Amino acid sequence: MSGQAGFVLCADDYALTPAVSAGILRLLDQGRISATGAMTGRPSWRQAAADLKPYIGRADLGLHFNLTAGEPLGAMPGFAPSGRFPALGQLLRASLLRRLGARDIAQEMTQEITRQLAAFEDALGMAPDFVDGHQHVHVLNGIRQPLLRVLAARYPDPAMRPYLRDPSDSPLALAARRHAGKALVVAGFATGFAAAARRAGFAVNRGFAGFSAFDTRADYAAEFRACLTRPGVRHLVMCHPGLVDDALRGIDAVVETRPRELAFLAGPAFAALCAEAGRRPVRFGAI
């Protein structure tokens, strides 16, 4: 294992529901993943945070900033007038039409980013190791700007700054993997994000994979193998493992593929594939 090159393997959506968290904790306990991003505005976060504490220093624990699932932690009358977050499609349209740059929306965004960060810090007693976004919302125009401002002000010490996820990669790398169309769309929305993050003093990954059709008929082992094709120099792979409960069925479209990913990542085929590829999951700082 020591001779293998490292990559970050990050399980998204920790605390989305108790069952999702239980699956991710199983992988953390087995050392199969090296990072997980937490949704600190979800009802199960407090208990999920207590369960996550033993992994401080053993894995990268980050904020999975959320603007599309459930409710905000505080009032956002301009952005979420119903009291619930908008659907991803609505958010993408608002970003493309530059509606998120309005002064009241920008102020509400700043406040919600601050609340979700504070919920992470209060529960775990530490700053997040990294920050990314549920459904990659953190890279959208109108969101990336207040996010970078809040993070720079909250963590002025470079040694305390979280790293940020860039959900894009080179066209050649994307073309060599599966689901290139979906990856190219996300990369388009992320244009300029990595450069802006670096200018603001934040480290970012260089290389990103993990896109999926979330199809239960697909061979996830083959999907994961493709994630390690043409890896970047600071490669990050996202995954979405977990168990299933009624809360998950009521909040997210990605349901039945989560146990499939969990079973693969916890099993011998995953270890064999990593050995074959000469890669192993490590924390970001080890790359």
Backbone torsions as a table, in degrees:
resi	resn	phi	psi	omega
1	MET	NA	-35.1	-174.9
2	SER	-66.1	-22.8	-179.8
3	GLY	-87.2	-2.5	-177.4
4	GLN	-85.7	146.9	175.2
5	ALA	-74.5	148.7	-176.6
6	GLY	-95.1	152.6	169.3
7	PHE	-145.2	152.9	177.0
8	VAL	-85.1	127.1	174.7
9	LEU	-113.7	109.2	-171.4
10	CYS	-113.1	123.6	174.1
11	ALA	-87.0	117.4	178.2
12	ASP	-79.8	162.2	166.3
13	ASP	77.9	22.1	175.1
14	TYR	-59.5	134.7	-178.4
15	ALA	78.7	3.6	173.9
16	LEU	-55.8	-47.7	171.6
17	THR	-147.8	162.7	179.0
18	PRO	-58.3	-36.4	-178.4
19	ALA	-70.1	-38.8	176.7
20	VAL	-61.6	-45.0	179.3
21	SER	-61.1	-41.0	-178.7
22	ALA	-60.7	-40.7	178.3
23	GLY	-66.1	-41.9	179.7
24	ILE	-65.8	-40.3	178.0
25	LEU	-60.6	-36.1	178.0
26	ARG	-61.3	-42.2	-179.8
27	LEU	-71.0	-37.8	175.0
28	LEU	-61.2	-42.3	-178.5
29	ASP	-64.3	-33.5	179.7
30	GLN	-85.0	-6.3	-178.1
31	GLY	71.7	23.7	-176.7
32	ARG	-86.1	-23.6	176.2
33	ILE	-119.9	157.4	-177.3
34	SER	-115.1	1.7	-179.8
35	ALA	-160.7	154.9	169.7
36	THR	-149.9	143.3	-179.6
37	GLY	-106.2	130.0	-172.7
38	ALA	-102.3	140.0	176.4
39	MET	-98.3	95.5	-167.6
40	THR	-80.2	-3.1	176.7
41	GLY	-95.9	-0.9	-177.6
42	ARG	-80.5	151.3	-175.9
43	PRO	-59.0	-29.2	-176.5
44	SER	-88.5	5.8	-172.5
45	TRP	-60.6	-42.9	-175.1
46	ARG	-59.3	-48.5	178.6
47	GLN	-68.4	-40.2	179.7
48	ALA	-62.4	-37.1	178.9
49	ALA	-64.5	-41.5	178.1
50	ALA	-61.0	-38.8	179.2
51	ASP	-71.1	-22.9	-177.0
52	LEU	-85.0	-21.7	-173.6
53	LYS	-54.6	-38.1	-179.8
54	PRO	-61.3	-14.3	-176.5
55	TYR	-99.2	3.7	174.5
56	ILE	-60.6	128.0	-178.8
57	GLY	84.7	-12.6	179.4
58	ARG	-100.6	-25.1	178.4
59	ALA	-144.8	160.3	174.1
60	ASP	-76.4	123.2	179.8
61	LEU	-113.5	120.8	-172.5
62	GLY	-130.6	174.5	175.2
63	LEU	-92.6	121.8	174.5
64	HIS	-96.9	82.8	-171.3
65	PHE	-58.1	130.4	-170.0
66	ASN	-120.6	129.2	173.7
67	LEU	-134.4	12.3	-174.9
68	THR	-132.5	-9.7	-175.8
69	ALA	-121.5	112.4	176.5
70	GLY	86.7	-138.6	-172.4
71	GLU	-121.7	151.5	174.2
72	PRO	-71.1	163.5	178.9
73	LEU	-77.9	-14.2	177.3
74	GLY	-146.8	172.8	-177.3
75	ALA	-63.8	135.5	174.7
76	MET	-136.1	70.1	-171.8
77	PRO	-62.3	-28.6	178.6
78	GLY	-81.4	-40.6	-176.0
79	PHE	-86.9	-40.7	-177.3
80	ALA	-131.3	69.7	-173.7
81	PRO	-62.7	-24.5	179.6
82	SER	-81.0	-8.9	-174.2
83	GLY	91.5	-4.3	176.3
84	ARG	-120.4	150.1	177.9
85	PHE	-63.7	150.4	175.0
86	PRO	-72.6	163.0	173.8
87	ALA	-69.9	158.6	-177.4
88	LEU	-57.3	-41.5	-179.5
89	GLY	-58.8	-42.6	177.5
90	GLN	-62.6	-40.9	-178.5
91	LEU	-66.8	-41.1	178.4
92	LEU	-62.9	-42.5	178.6
93	ARG	-63.3	-42.4	179.3
94	ALA	-62.2	-37.5	178.4
95	SER	-67.8	-46.7	-179.0
96	LEU	-62.7	-34.6	-179.1
97	LEU	-87.6	5.7	177.0
98	ARG	63.8	26.5	-179.9
99	ARG	-79.4	-19.2	-177.9
100	LEU	-76.9	-10.4	-179.9
101	GLY	-84.5	-4.9	178.6
102	ALA	-58.8	146.1	-172.0
103	ARG	-58.3	-43.9	-177.7
104	ASP	-68.4	-37.7	178.9
105	ILE	-67.3	-43.3	179.4
106	ALA	-61.0	-38.7	178.7
107	GLN	-66.7	-43.2	178.2
108	GLU	-63.7	-38.3	179.3
109	MET	-63.5	-44.1	178.3
110	THR	-58.8	-42.9	-178.7
111	GLN	-66.8	-40.9	-178.6
112	GLU	-71.2	-38.5	174.8
113	ILE	-58.5	-45.2	-179.9
114	THR	-62.6	-41.5	-179.8
115	ARG	-64.3	-43.3	-178.7
116	GLN	-68.8	-36.6	174.8
117	LEU	-64.6	-44.2	-179.6
118	ALA	-62.4	-38.8	178.7
119	ALA	-63.6	-36.4	175.9
120	PHE	-65.2	-51.4	-176.7
121	GLU	-63.0	-42.7	-177.5
122	ASP	-64.6	-37.3	-175.9
123	ALA	-81.1	-34.5	-175.3
124	LEU	-106.6	-11.6	178.8
125	GLY	69.2	28.4	-178.5
126	MET	-155.4	159.5	170.6
127	ALA	-76.3	152.6	178.2
128	PRO	-65.3	144.5	175.1
129	ASP	-69.6	-27.9	179.4
130	PHE	-154.0	167.0	174.7
131	VAL	-134.3	132.1	170.3
132	ASP	-140.4	-167.1	-175.6
133	GLY	-134.0	140.6	172.7
134	HIS	-63.0	124.9	-175.6
135	GLN	60.6	26.1	173.7
136	HIS	64.2	26.5	-175.5
137	VAL	-66.3	-21.1	-175.6
138	HIS	-65.5	-19.3	-177.2
139	VAL	-92.9	-6.6	-174.7
140	LEU	-69.6	142.7	173.0
141	ASN	-61.0	134.1	-175.0
142	GLY	97.5	-17.7	176.2
143	ILE	-113.7	-42.1	-178.4
144	ARG	-60.9	-35.4	-176.4
145	GLN	-66.0	-54.0	177.0
146	PRO	-65.1	-31.7	177.9
147	LEU	-61.3	-48.6	-179.7
148	LEU	-65.1	-37.5	178.4
149	ARG	-64.8	-45.0	-179.4
150	VAL	-63.5	-45.9	-177.9
151	LEU	-64.7	-41.2	-179.6
152	ALA	-65.0	-38.4	-179.8
153	ALA	-75.0	-35.4	-175.7
154	ARG	-77.6	-30.7	-177.6
155	TYR	-126.1	71.5	-177.7
156	PRO	-68.3	-24.7	179.3
157	ASP	-78.6	117.6	-179.1
158	PRO	-54.5	-30.2	-179.0
159	ALA	-70.6	-19.3	-178.5
160	MET	-99.4	-2.8	-173.2
161	ARG	-76.8	135.3	175.7
162	PRO	-71.7	155.1	169.0
163	TYR	-84.3	159.2	-175.1
164	LEU	-118.7	147.0	-179.9
165	ARG	-87.5	126.8	170.1
166	ASP	-102.8	108.9	-175.5
167	PRO	-85.3	40.6	179.1
168	SER	-132.9	170.1	179.6
169	ASP	-157.0	176.9	-179.4
170	SER	-69.3	149.3	178.2
171	PRO	-55.6	-37.0	179.8
172	LEU	-64.3	-41.5	179.0
173	ALA	-66.3	-42.8	-179.1
174	LEU	-64.7	-40.1	-179.0
175	ALA	-66.1	-25.7	-178.5
176	ALA	-81.7	-10.0	-177.1
177	ARG	-110.0	-178.8	177.5
178	ARG	-84.1	158.2	174.9
179	HIS	59.1	42.4	-177.9
180	ALA	-63.3	-34.2	-179.7
181	GLY	-61.5	-48.1	178.5
182	LYS	-62.3	-41.9	-179.4
183	ALA	-64.7	-38.0	179.8
184	LEU	-67.6	-36.6	177.4
185	VAL	-62.7	-47.5	179.0
186	VAL	-63.1	-41.7	178.8
187	ALA	-60.9	-34.9	177.3
188	GLY	-63.4	-44.5	178.0
189	PHE	-66.1	-27.7	-177.5
190	ALA	-87.5	0.7	-177.6
191	THR	-52.7	126.1	177.9
192	GLY	86.8	-10.3	-176.3
193	PHE	-66.4	-48.2	-177.0
194	ALA	-61.2	-42.1	179.6
195	ALA	-63.9	-42.2	178.9
196	ALA	-64.4	-39.7	179.5
197	ALA	-64.4	-43.8	179.7
198	ARG	-64.6	-41.4	178.4
199	ARG	-60.5	-33.2	179.9
200	ALA	-81.8	-2.2	175.5
201	GLY	94.9	22.4	-178.6
202	PHE	-111.4	138.1	173.4
203	ALA	-76.0	146.9	176.1
204	VAL	-134.7	157.6	174.2
205	ASN	-68.7	157.2	174.5
206	ARG	-128.4	93.4	-171.9
207	GLY	121.4	128.7	-177.0
208	PHE	-149.6	137.1	179.2
209	ALA	-151.5	173.7	178.1
210	GLY	125.5	4.0	179.6
211	PHE	-66.6	143.1	-175.5
212	SER	-145.4	153.3	172.7
213	ALA	-84.8	-6.1	-178.0
214	PHE	52.1	48.5	-178.6
215	ASP	-106.8	120.5	-177.8
216	THR	-66.2	-17.1	180.0
217	ARG	-84.0	-14.3	-176.3
218	ALA	-77.5	157.3	177.8
219	ASP	-87.8	103.9	-175.9
220	TYR	-68.6	-30.4	177.1
221	ALA	-60.1	-41.5	177.9
222	ALA	-67.6	-38.7	176.9
223	GLU	-60.8	-44.1	-177.5
224	PHE	-69.4	-37.5	177.3
225	ARG	-56.9	-40.9	179.6
226	ALA	-65.1	-28.6	179.7
227	CYS	-63.2	-25.0	-178.5
228	LEU	-97.5	8.4	175.3
229	THR	-81.0	133.5	-179.2
230	ARG	49.0	55.7	-178.0
231	PRO	-69.0	148.4	176.2
232	GLY	-77.9	173.2	-176.6
233	VAL	-72.1	-23.5	172.2
234	ARG	-129.6	68.6	-168.5
235	HIS	-74.4	137.1	177.7
236	LEU	-128.9	129.8	178.4
237	VAL	-118.5	126.6	175.8
238	MET	-93.7	152.9	174.7
239	CYS	-145.7	166.0	-175.2
240	HIS	-134.8	62.5	178.7
241	PRO	-81.8	164.8	175.3
242	GLY	159.9	169.6	170.3
243	LEU	-95.1	175.8	-173.6
244	VAL	-118.1	134.6	171.6
245	ASP	-137.1	174.5	-178.6
246	ASP	-62.9	-32.8	179.3
247	ALA	-62.0	-39.3	179.0
248	LEU	-65.5	-43.8	179.9
249	ARG	-60.9	-27.2	-177.2
250	GLY	-89.1	-9.1	-172.9
251	ILE	-122.8	-21.1	-170.5
252	ASP	-140.6	148.6	178.5
253	ALA	-81.3	-20.9	-179.8
254	VAL	-90.1	105.2	-173.4
255	VAL	-126.5	-71.5	-168.3
256	GLU	-71.4	-18.7	178.1
257	THR	-80.5	-15.6	-178.2
258	ARG	-63.4	-47.9	176.2
259	PRO	-61.9	-31.2	177.5
260	ARG	-63.8	-45.8	177.8
261	GLU	-64.1	-41.3	179.2
262	LEU	-59.8	-46.3	-178.2
263	ALA	-62.6	-41.1	179.4
264	PHE	-66.2	-48.5	-176.1
265	LEU	-66.4	-28.1	179.6
266	ALA	-86.2	-9.2	-171.3
267	GLY	-101.6	177.9	-176.4
268	PRO	-69.3	-26.3	-178.2
269	ALA	-65.1	-34.2	178.5
270	PHE	-65.3	-47.9	179.6
271	ALA	-60.9	-40.1	-179.9
272	ALA	-66.8	-39.9	-179.9
273	LEU	-65.2	-42.6	178.7
274	CYS	-62.2	-42.1	179.3
275	ALA	-63.6	-41.0	179.1
276	GLU	-63.5	-39.7	-178.9
277	ALA	-81.2	-10.8	-177.7
278	GLY	70.5	35.3	-176.3
279	ARG	-130.8	152.3	175.8
280	ARG	-146.0	146.2	177.8
281	PRO	-69.7	130.4	177.5
282	VAL	-140.1	166.4	174.4
283	ARG	-71.9	157.2	-175.1
284	PHE	-56.8	-40.5	-177.5
285	GLY	-66.6	-14.7	-179.6
286	ALA	-89.1	-7.6	-178.5
287	ILE	-83.6	NA	NA
